[in-house]
Amino acid sequence: MDDGALIAGVELGGTKCVLILATGPEDILVRVELPTRKPDETLAAIEEVIDGWSGFAALGIASFGPISINRRAGDYGHITSTPKPGWQGTDVARRLARRYNVPTGFDTDVVGAALGEARWGAAAGLQDLAYVTVGTGVGVGLVAHGRPVDGLTHGELGHIRPVRLGGDDWTGSCPYHGACVEGLVSGPAIAARTGLKGADVPADHPVWTGVAHALAQLLHTITLTGVPRRIVLGGGVMIGNQFLFPQIRAALHQSLGGYVALPDVEDVDRFVVPPALGNNAGPLGAIVLGQQALASG
């Protein structure tokens, strides 16, 4: 992999897009943020920015999803069953790859963030990790041996149904699954339950007990895949409420019950950590996706 190659990176998020031209975190030549609007409007704005760049050897795209990542599928590079109005069926990767005619990597925004944190951030030096984002939705990116873990499609672990906290029978906010993890802990779920934006919910509000419990259940499942040597827990809900980390770690430790008797897991303070790249985790992950596409030819 050519770490010195100039890569164009696109993080296509549900509310905003971040575009960077870079070789890595210490060499970001350009960084541009754009609002995510209707598909054609958004993609045209992305193209207008990238059209002004030159010299990049590859393109990486880390996108909100669900997306089609099977290169043999007719809908490869498209956004699929997203609840985001107007975006279902939108061609992203093939459209941009045709326009710029360079090797193009395409995966989810959480896989991108996982790759970025593995290369330069909170999991630097580790080939196996999970990145969990808790914000507008809940997503999980798994990386093993330095590559995204996928098969039929990418993971959607944010939609597992957790063991519920005793006495909590709230129906949840997910339009597909009700009280899945996303339906219990996402920003919209917290707002629906409390009537407050996440940033306005005080640290002593009882809602956080359920949030920490459900997230610990998710991390329990991720741990039992046997993949991550570290779990990086980011997104707006987590970054804005750092007090959740000790609660989640304690609940995870209790839930696992000593079953995974490995030092990496039992040292829960080092096993579950915040991101180190901040708002650049996703865009820098897109740079890694571009680097991997370039290395694959």
C-alpha positions in Angstrom: 0.0 0.0 0.0 1.3 3.4 -1.0 0.9 5.5 2.1 2.4 8.5 0.3 -0.2 8.6 -2.5 -2.6 11.5 -2.7 -6.1 10.3 -2.2 -9.5 12.1 -2.5 -11.8 11.0 0.3 -15.5 11.5 0.7 -17.5 10.8 3.9 -21.1 10.9 2.8 -23.1 11.3 6.0 -26.8 11.6 6.6 -26.6 15.3 7.5 -23.3 16.4 6.1 -20.5 15.4 3.7 -16.8 15.9 4.4 -14.4 15.9 1.5 -10.6 15.8 2.0 -7.6 15.6 -0.2 -4.9 14.0 1.8 -2.3 11.3 2.3 -3.0 11.0 6.1 -3.9 13.1 9.2 -0.6 15.0 9.0 -1.1 15.9 5.4 -4.6 17.1 4.7 -4.3 19.6 1.8 -8.0 20.4 1.6 -11.1 19.8 3.8 -14.6 20.8 2.8 -17.9 20.3 4.5 -21.2 20.3 2.6 -24.8 19.7 3.7 -26.4 16.5 2.6 -29.5 17.4 0.7 -31.3 15.6 -2.1 -29.2 13.0 -3.9 -28.6 14.9 -7.2 -28.0 18.2 -5.5 -25.5 16.6 -3.0 -23.6 14.5 -5.5 -23.3 17.5 -7.9 -21.9 19.6 -5.1 -19.4 16.9 -4.3 -18.3 16.7 -7.9 -18.0 20.4 -8.1 -15.4 20.3 -5.3 -13.5 17.3 -6.5 -13.4 18.6 -10.1 -11.1 21.4 -8.7 -8.6 18.9 -7.4 -5.8 17.3 -9.3 -3.1 14.7 -8.8 -5.0 12.2 -6.7 -4.3 8.6 -7.4 -7.5 7.1 -6.0 -10.9 7.9 -4.5 -12.3 6.5 -1.2 -16.0 6.8 -0.3 -17.3 6.1 3.2 -21.1 6.4 3.0 -24.2 6.2 5.2 -26.2 3.1 4.5 -27.4 0.5 4.0 -25.3 0.2 0.8 -24.5 -2.5 -1.7 -20.8 -3.4 -1.5 -20.9 -6.6 -3.7 -19.0 -5.6 -6.8 -20.7 -8.3 -8.8 -24.2 -7.0 -8.0 -26.1 -4.8 -10.4 -26.7 -2.3 -7.6 -23.1 -2.2 -6.4 -22.2 1.3 -5.1 -25.8 2.2 -4.5 -27.5 3.2 -1.3 -30.2 0.6 -0.6 -32.9 0.4 2.1 -32.2 3.6 3.8 -34.9 5.4 5.7 -33.4 8.7 4.5 -36.1 10.2 2.1 -35.2 10.2 -1.6 -31.8 8.4 -1.2 -33.0 4.8 -1.6 -31.5 3.4 -4.9 -29.0 6.3 -5.4 -25.9 5.4 -7.3 -22.9 6.9 -5.5 -19.7 4.8 -6.1 -20.1 3.9 -9.7 -21.1 7.5 -10.6 -18.0 9.0 -9.0 -15.7 6.2 -10.2 -16.8 6.8 -13.8 -16.3 10.6 -13.5 -12.7 10.4 -12.1 -11.5 7.1 -13.6 -9.3 6.2 -10.7 -9.3 3.1 -8.4 -12.3 3.7 -6.0 -13.0 2.2 -2.6 -16.5 2.1 -1.2 -17.8 1.0 2.1 -19.9 2.2 5.1 -19.1 5.3 7.0 -18.5 3.3 10.2 -16.1 0.9 8.4 -14.3 4.0 7.2 -14.1 5.3 10.7 -12.8 1.9 11.9 -10.1 1.9 9.3 -9.1 5.5 10.1 -8.9 4.8 13.8 -6.9 1.6 13.1 -4.4 3.4 11.0 -3.9 6.6 12.9 -6.2 6.8 15.9 -7.3 5.1 19.1 -6.5 1.6 17.7 -3.3 2.4 15.9 -1.1 -0.6 15.5 -4.1 -3.0 15.9 -5.3 -5.0 12.9 -8.6 -6.1 14.5 -11.1 -3.7 16.0 -14.7 -2.5 16.0 -15.9 1.1 15.6 -19.3 1.8 17.0 -21.0 5.1 16.2 -24.0 6.3 18.2 -25.7 9.4 16.7 -28.6 9.8 14.4 -28.3 6.0 14.0 -26.2 3.2 15.4 -23.6 1.6 13.2 -20.8 -0.9 13.7 -17.7 -1.3 11.5 -15.7 -4.4 12.0 -12.1 -4.7 10.8 -10.0 -7.9 10.9 -6.4 -8.2 9.6 -6.7 -4.6 8.5 -9.6 -5.2 6.2 -13.4 -4.7 6.6 -15.3 -7.8 7.7 -18.1 -8.4 5.2 -19.6 -11.2 3.1 -23.1 -11.1 1.7 -23.2 -7.5 2.7 -21.9 -5.2 5.5 -22.8 -5.6 9.1 -25.9 -3.9 10.6 -25.2 -4.7 14.3 -26.9 -1.5 15.4 -30.2 -3.3 14.8 -29.7 -6.3 17.1 -32.4 -6.8 19.7 -30.7 -6.4 23.1 -31.7 -8.0 26.4 -33.9 -5.3 27.9 -33.2 -3.6 31.2 -35.5 -4.9 33.9 -38.8 -3.0 34.1 -38.2 -1.1 30.8 -40.9 -1.9 28.2 -40.6 1.2 26.0 -41.4 0.2 22.4 -38.4 2.0 20.9 -38.2 4.3 17.9 -36.7 2.2 15.0 -39.2 2.1 12.2 -38.1 -1.4 11.3 -37.4 -3.1 14.7 -38.8 -0.9 17.4 -36.6 -1.6 20.4 -33.4 -2.6 18.7 -30.2 -1.0 19.9 -30.7 1.9 17.5 -34.3 2.3 18.5 -33.2 2.6 22.2 -30.0 4.7 22.2 -29.8 6.8 19.0 -30.2 10.6 19.2 -33.7 10.5 17.8 -34.6 7.7 20.3 -33.4 9.7 23.2 -35.3 12.7 22.0 -38.5 10.7 21.4 -38.3 9.3 24.9 -37.3 12.5 26.8 -38.7 15.3 24.7 -35.2 16.8 24.8 -32.2 16.9 22.4 -29.4 14.7 23.6 -27.2 17.7 24.4 -29.9 19.0 26.7 -30.5 15.8 28.7 -28.8 16.1 32.1 -26.2 13.5 33.1 -28.5 12.3 36.0 -31.5 11.7 33.8 -32.7 8.1 34.2 -32.7 7.6 30.4 -28.9 7.2 30.4 -29.2 4.0 32.5 -31.1 2.3 29.7 -28.8 3.8 27.1 -25.7 2.4 28.8 -27.3 -1.0 29.3 -28.4 -1.4 25.7 -25.0 -0.3 24.4 -23.3 -2.8 26.7 -25.5 -5.5 25.2 -24.3 -4.5 21.8 -20.7 -4.5 22.8 -21.2 -7.9 24.5 -22.3 -9.3 21.1 -19.4 -7.6 19.2 -16.9 -9.0 21.7 -18.3 -12.5 21.2 -17.6 -12.3 17.5 -13.9 -12.8 18.5 -12.8 -10.0 16.2 -12.0 -6.8 18.1 -8.9 -6.3 20.1 -10.4 -2.9 20.9 -13.8 -1.2 20.5 -13.8 2.5 19.6 -17.1 4.1 20.7 -17.9 7.4 18.9 -20.7 9.4 17.4 -22.5 12.5 18.6 -24.3 10.8 21.5 -21.0 9.4 22.9 -18.7 12.4 22.2 -21.2 14.7 23.9 -21.7 12.5 26.9 -18.4 11.2 28.1 -19.9 10.2 31.4 -21.4 7.2 29.6 -18.1 5.4 29.2 -17.6 4.2 32.8 -21.3 3.1 32.9 -21.0 1.1 29.6 -17.7 -0.5 30.6 -19.1 -1.6 34.0 -22.2 -3.0 32.3 -20.2 -4.8 29.7 -17.9 -6.3 32.3 -20.9 -7.5 34.3 -22.7 -8.9 31.2 -19.7 -10.9 30.0 -19.3 -12.4 33.4 -15.6 -13.3 32.9 -16.5 -15.6 29.9 -13.9 -14.1 27.6 -10.9 -14.5 29.9 -8.4 -12.5 27.8 -6.3 -9.6 29.0 -7.3 -7.4 26.1 -11.0 -7.8 27.1 -10.7 -7.8 30.9 -8.8 -4.5 30.8 -12.1 -2.9 29.9 -10.8 0.7 30.3 -8.5 0.0 27.4 -10.9 -2.3 25.5 -13.6 0.3 25.2 -12.3 3.7 24.3 -13.3 7.0 22.6 -12.0 7.9 19.1 -8.8 9.7 18.8 -9.4 11.3 15.3 -12.5 13.2 16.3 -14.5 14.5 13.3 -11.8 13.3 10.9 -12.2 9.6 11.6 -14.7 9.0 8.8 -12.9 11.2 6.2 -9.6 9.7 7.0 -11.2 6.2 6.8 -12.2 7.2 3.2 -8.5 7.9 2.5 -7.7 4.3 3.7 -10.4 2.9 1.5 -8.8 4.8 -1.4 -5.4 3.5 -0.5 -6.7 -0.1 -0.4 -8.4 0.3 -3.8 -5.1 1.6 -5.2 -3.2 -1.3 -3.7 -5.7 -3.8 -5.2 -5.2 -2.3 -8.7 
